[in-house]
Each structure stands twice: as structure tokens, then as C-alpha cells.
Amino acid sequence: MNIIERLEAATNAHDVDGMVACFADDYELTSPIHPSRSFRGTAQVRRNWEGFFATVPDMVVRIVASATAGEAIWTEWEMTGTRRDGTKHQIVGVFVFGVRENIIRWGRVFLEPVDS
């Protein structure tokens, strides 16, 4: 199983430890659309996903497509579920990951909620 398949499986199992294990300790996420959401380190990966699962306890992710160019892996994500308040949760977009030695070193995220 490659690192992207491991990340998808851990995410769908809501296995935060398994997800965090997919990332280098000094992982750096850049969010060009929302720069204030950029961060460094796996502690923030953990906090983010614990928050997502608390808000959308039945969240399911699907990697719709992926492509590799050198160390960069382009992935198209679909995240669905139901928020605790009963409203539909659907986010789609692209994550670009930098992978070396089968661990995610950096990411660029382009995810947005789908208009209802």
C-alpha cells in the first residue's frame, strides 16, 4: 500500500494516529487560498483531524484521482458526511503532497465546501 492509500485508509478508519504516521515530523502545509490555515508539524495535523471527526463523525473521504510527477503526488479529494447539527458536509478539491521515502513531507491544499 502506498502512502496515499495508507492516508485514505487511516482517514476513513478515523485513525488519527495512523494518519499522523503518514507525515514527517516537520511536515509543512501551505494553503494558498486561506494562508492563515498554513502550518508546520504533525501536532497541527492531529488537532485538525480530531476537530474534523468531532464535527463530522461519519466523515468518509474518497481520493477520486491522483497523478505523480517526481516527488509530487496530486490527489483529488471528496469528503462527505453529516455534521453534528444534521447538515450535509461535502468538501472537494486538490491536495498536492511532496513524498520522499514513502512519507509525506509537505502539502499544498486547495479544498472548498460544495455549494448546496
C-alpha positions in Angstrom: 0.0 0.0 0.0 1.5 3.4 -1.0 1.4 6.4 1.3 -1.7 7.9 -0.3 -3.6 4.7 0.1 -2.5 4.4 3.7 -3.6 8.0 4.4 -7.0 7.4 2.8 -7.5 4.1 4.7 -6.5 5.7 8.0 -8.7 8.7 7.4 -11.7 6.5 6.7 -11.0 4.5 9.8 -10.8 7.7 11.7 -7.4 6.5 12.9 -5.7 9.8 13.8 -2.5 8.0 14.9 -2.4 6.2 11.6 -2.9 9.4 9.7 -0.2 11.3 11.7 2.2 8.4 10.9 1.9 9.2 7.2 3.5 12.7 7.7 7.1 13.7 8.5 7.5 15.4 11.9 8.4 18.7 10.2 5.5 18.4 7.6 4.7 21.8 6.2 1.2 22.6 4.8 0.6 25.6 2.6 -2.9 26.8 2.0 -2.7 29.4 -0.9 -6.4 30.1 -0.8 -6.5 30.5 3.0 -2.9 31.4 4.1 -3.8 31.7 7.8 -4.5 27.9 7.7 -0.9 27.1 6.7 1.1 25.3 9.4 4.2 23.2 10.2 4.3 20.0 12.2 2.2 16.9 12.9 0.7 18.2 16.1 -1.5 20.5 14.0 -2.3 17.6 11.6 -3.6 15.8 14.7 -5.6 18.8 16.0 -7.1 19.5 12.6 -8.3 15.9 12.0 -9.6 15.4 15.6 -11.6 18.5 15.1 -13.0 17.3 11.7 -14.0 14.0 13.1 -15.7 15.6 16.1 -17.6 17.9 13.8 -18.5 15.3 11.2 -18.4 11.9 13.0 -19.4 9.9 9.9 -16.9 11.6 7.5 -15.8 9.5 4.6 -13.1 10.5 2.2 -12.5 9.4 -1.3 -9.5 10.1 -3.4 -11.1 10.5 -6.8 -7.9 10.6 -8.9 -4.2 11.0 -8.4 -1.1 11.6 -10.5 2.6 11.6 -9.7 5.3 13.9 -11.0 8.7 13.3 -9.4 8.2 13.6 -5.6 4.8 15.4 -6.0 1.6 13.5 -5.8 -1.5 15.3 -7.0 -4.7 14.0 -5.4 -8.3 15.0 -5.9 -10.4 14.6 -2.7 -14.1 14.3 -1.9 -15.0 14.5 1.8 -18.7 13.7 2.8 -20.7 13.2 5.9 -23.2 14.8 8.2 -22.3 17.4 10.7 -23.5 17.1 14.3 -26.2 19.7 13.6 -27.6 17.4 10.9 -26.5 19.4 7.9 -24.7 17.8 4.9 -20.9 18.1 4.8 -19.2 18.0 1.4 -15.8 19.3 0.6 -13.9 18.7 -2.7 -10.6 19.8 -4.1 -7.0 19.0 -4.5 -4.1 18.2 -2.2 -0.6 18.1 -3.6 1.8 16.2 -1.5 5.6 16.0 -1.5 6.6 12.5 -0.8 10.1 11.2 -0.2 11.0 7.8 1.3 7.2 6.9 1.5 6.4 9.7 3.9 4.6 13.0 3.2 7.0 15.9 3.7 4.9 18.9 2.5 1.4 19.7 1.2 -0.5 22.3 -0.7 -4.2 22.3 -0.1 -7.0 23.6 -2.4 -10.2 22.3 -0.7 -13.5 24.1 -0.6 -17.1 23.3 0.6 -19.5 22.4 -2.2 -22.4 24.9 -2.6 -25.7 23.4 -1.6 
